[in-house]
Amino acid sequence: MTTFKDRSTTSMATSKSTVTDATRNADATARLTLAEVLETLAGGRLPLRITAYDGSSAGPTDAAFGLDLKTPRGTTYLATGRGDLGLARAYIAGDLEIRGVHPGDPYELLRALAESLVFTRPPARVMVDIIRSIGVEHLRPVPPPPEEVQPRWRRVAGGLRHSKARDADAIHHHYDVSNTFYEWVLGPSMTYTCACYPREGASLGEAQENKYRLVFEKLRLKPGDRLLDVGCGWGGMVRYAARRGVRATGVTLSAEQTGWAQQAIADEGLGDLAEVRFGDYRDITESGFDAVSSIGLLEHIGVRNYPSYFGFLQSRLRPGGLLLNHCITRPENQTRPATAGFIDRYVFPDGELTGSGRIISDAQDAGLEVLHEENLRQHYALTLRDWGANLVEHWDEAVAEVGLPTAKVWGLYMAGSRLGFESNGIQLHQVLLNRPGDRSVVGELPLRPWWTP
C-alpha cells in the first residue's frame, strides 16, 4: 500500500504575511482576485503559474508548470477540503487542470510544489479579506466526486473497521478496478508491490522477478515445501514458488484478482502445485506450512490487530517455519497510524501505517523471532516511477477502460507516493521471522544470511 508523505505547515514570516497589504490598507473594500487569494495563502512564494476563471493570474510567467482553476465549484472544493483533499477533489472533478506534466505522471509538478510551496494560515484580518473575496457561499461544502468514498465515521454502516465485511469492501474499492487497467500499469508481472532492482537500469519486470527471488530465498523454500501467501494479489508469488516445485496456496479478498490468478495458474500448467482462493486470510484452516509470505497485506490489517495477525500467521507455521512480512511503513513510531485525506478517500480506505519498530515489537510479543530486517524504500520510488511511465504510455486505453477521473486518481497517487518514498516520508520494510522450535529445528538455520542481498 502507498501513501503521500504527511506535511506540516510553518508560520509565515511577517514580511510575507500578505502580498497585498498596501492595497488592502488603501482600500478596505477592495476584494482579492482568486489568484491573489492563492498567492496570499502561499506567502507570495508560488513555484508555478496559477490562472483562475475570474481572469486573474499569479506566479512566474515563465514557470514550467501551472494550475488552472476553471470553475466556482473548484473554489468551493479548495476552500472546504482539509489538507490535500480539496486540491484532489477539484483536480479529479475537472475543476482544476494541470499544465506542464502528463496527468498519468504529474511527478515533476508535485515535486515543485513539495520543494517550494507551503500554505500557511494568514493573520485574522487577512482571512477576513479572503473570505469576503471568495464569498461565503464557497464555504458551504458541495458533494465530492463520485470516486470518493465516505468518511470513516460514515463507513460504520458497513461494519467496524477491519471487520471481515468492511475489509472486503475496502479491498474491492481499490483492487477490483479492472484487471485490464492493472495489466497496463503493472506490466506483465501483474505485481502490485515494491520491486527490488538488482542494478541501475534494470527493467520493472527484472526487478519484480528479483523481488520474488529475494522472498523465496529468504524463506529457504525448496521443492516439496508448503507455502502460504496471504494477500496474494494476482498470484505472482504463488506461481513463482510453484514453478520451483513448492506447493503454494494464496488467498485474496479481491474477486478480480482471484479469477485472473486462477486462469494464470491454469495457463502455466501449475494446477498440481499452485492454488489461489477467494477469501479472508483468517479463514485459512490448514497449518504446518514451511513458510508464510505476506507481501503488501499488513497495511490493510489495522495496527490494533497486529497481535492477532502475527499470532494467526505463527499458528499456520510448523515449528522452525519462516515468515516474511513485506509492507509500507512510516519512518517513525509516534504518528497516529490511520491515513487521512486523499489516500483514505480515493485510494486505500481504512489503510493504516506505522513504523517498523511497532511491527517488530508486536511480532516479537507474539512469540516470533526476528532474523533479519531491511528497508527497500528507494526501490519503491523506482517501482512507482516505472508504473507511472506505464500509465502514461497506455493513457488513452486506461481512460477508456476506467474513466478519466479514476485514471487521474492513479496518476496523482503514484506520483505523490513516489515523492514520499524519495523524501523518506514513507518506507518499505521486509522483516524475516522464525517460529521458534526445539534446538534441532533452530539449528537448521545458517549462521549468516543465506540469500544474496
Secondary structure, 3 states (H helix, E strand, C coil): CCCCCCCCCCCCCHHHCCCCHHHHHHCCCCCCCHHHHHHHHCCCCCCCEEEECCCCEECCCCCCCEEEECCHHHHHHHHHCCCCHHHHHHHHHCCEEEECCECCECHHHHHHHHHHCCCCCCCHHHHHHHHHHHCHHHHCCCCCCCCCCCCHHHHHHHCCCCCHHHHHHHHHHHHCCCHHHHHHHHCCCCCCCCCCCCCCCCCHHHHHHHHHHHHHHHCCCCCCCEEEEECCCCCHHHHHHHCCCCEEEEEECCHHHHHHHHHHHHHCCCCCCEEEEECCHHHCCCCCEEEEEEECCHHHCCHHHHHHHHHHHHHHEEEEEEEEEEEEEECCCCCCCECCHHHHHHHCCCCECCEHHHHHHHHHHCCCEEEEEEECHHHHHHHHHHHHHHHHHCHHHHHHHHCHHHHHHHHHHHHHHHHHHHCCCCEEEEEEEECCCCHHHHCCCCCCCCCCC
